[in-house]
Amino acid sequence: MTTWTFITNHSSVLALIAEHGEITGREIASRLGITERSVHRIISDLEAEGYIVKRRVGRSNHYTVRRDRPLHRADQRDAVVGDLLKVLMPESGES
């Protein structure tokens, strides 16, 4: 059985956050089949690079994806996060 995928865990976490801004790390981990620790590391990476903004509301976190940010790889800088999300979640209708 193949152990690799075309979509990275970072992209998958980003897409889930874009679709469900109030999703928990536990829910993300369960949906993706990865550990909560991995999810929290990925969220930290995405927040540190400015791809998501985390806001504390009561006892939970709410996330906003910055769709205007360029993709991380130097050879993909002409595309923005919103372009990637259109491919990952075409049914969402988000731009």
C-alpha positions as CSV (number, residue, x, y, z in Angstrom):
1,M,0.0,0.0,0.0
2,T,1.3,3.5,-0.9
3,T,2.3,5.7,2.0
4,W,2.5,9.0,0.2
5,T,-0.2,11.4,-1.0
6,F,-0.4,14.3,-3.5
7,I,-1.7,16.7,-0.9
8,T,0.4,17.5,2.1
9,N,-0.8,17.5,5.7
10,H,-0.3,21.3,5.8
11,S,-2.6,21.7,2.8
12,S,-5.2,19.4,4.2
13,V,-5.2,21.2,7.6
14,L,-5.4,24.5,5.9
15,A,-8.4,23.4,3.8
16,L,-10.3,22.0,6.9
17,I,-9.6,25.3,8.7
18,A,-10.8,27.3,5.7
19,E,-14.0,25.2,5.6
20,H,-14.6,25.1,9.3
21,G,-13.0,28.1,11.1
22,E,-14.0,26.7,14.6
23,I,-12.7,23.2,14.1
24,T,-10.6,21.7,16.9
25,G,-7.2,20.1,16.6
26,R,-8.8,16.8,17.7
27,E,-11.4,17.0,14.9
28,I,-8.7,17.8,12.3
29,A,-6.5,14.9,13.6
30,S,-9.5,12.5,13.4
31,R,-10.5,13.5,9.9
32,L,-6.9,13.3,8.5
33,G,-5.7,10.3,10.5
34,I,-2.8,12.1,12.0
35,T,-1.9,12.9,15.6
36,E,-3.1,16.0,17.5
37,R,0.5,16.9,18.1
38,S,1.1,17.0,14.3
39,V,-2.0,19.1,13.8
40,H,-0.9,21.6,16.5
41,R,2.6,21.8,14.9
42,I,1.1,22.4,11.5
43,I,-1.3,25.1,12.9
44,S,1.7,26.7,14.5
45,D,3.6,26.6,11.2
46,L,0.7,28.1,9.3
47,E,0.2,30.8,11.9
48,A,3.9,31.7,12.1
49,E,4.0,32.2,8.3
50,G,0.9,34.3,8.3
51,Y,-1.4,31.8,6.5
52,I,-3.9,31.7,9.3
53,V,-4.9,34.0,12.1
54,K,-5.9,32.5,15.3
55,R,-8.4,34.2,17.6
56,R,-9.3,33.0,21.1
57,V,-13.0,33.1,21.8
58,G,-13.9,31.9,25.2
59,R,-12.3,28.5,25.6
60,S,-11.9,27.8,21.9
61,N,-9.9,29.0,18.9
62,H,-11.4,30.5,15.8
63,Y,-9.3,30.6,12.7
64,T,-9.3,32.8,9.6
65,V,-7.3,31.8,6.5
66,R,-5.5,34.6,4.7
67,R,-6.4,33.6,1.1
68,D,-4.3,36.5,-0.4
69,R,-1.0,35.1,0.9
70,P,1.3,33.6,-1.8
71,L,2.1,29.9,-1.6
72,H,5.2,29.0,0.4
73,R,7.5,27.5,-2.3
74,A,9.5,30.0,-4.3
75,D,8.5,28.5,-7.6
76,Q,4.8,28.8,-6.7
77,R,4.8,32.4,-5.4
78,D,2.6,33.6,-8.4
79,A,-0.3,31.6,-6.9
80,V,-2.1,32.5,-3.7
81,V,-3.7,30.4,-0.9
82,G,-7.2,31.1,-2.3
83,D,-6.1,29.5,-5.6
84,L,-5.0,26.4,-3.8
85,L,-8.3,26.2,-1.8
86,K,-10.3,26.5,-5.0
87,V,-8.6,23.3,-6.1
88,L,-8.9,21.5,-2.8
89,M,-12.5,22.6,-2.1
90,P,-14.2,23.4,-5.4
91,E,-17.7,22.9,-4.0
92,S,-17.3,25.6,-1.3
93,G,-17.7,28.4,-3.7
94,E,-15.2,30.5,-1.8
95,S,-12.9,32.9,-3.6
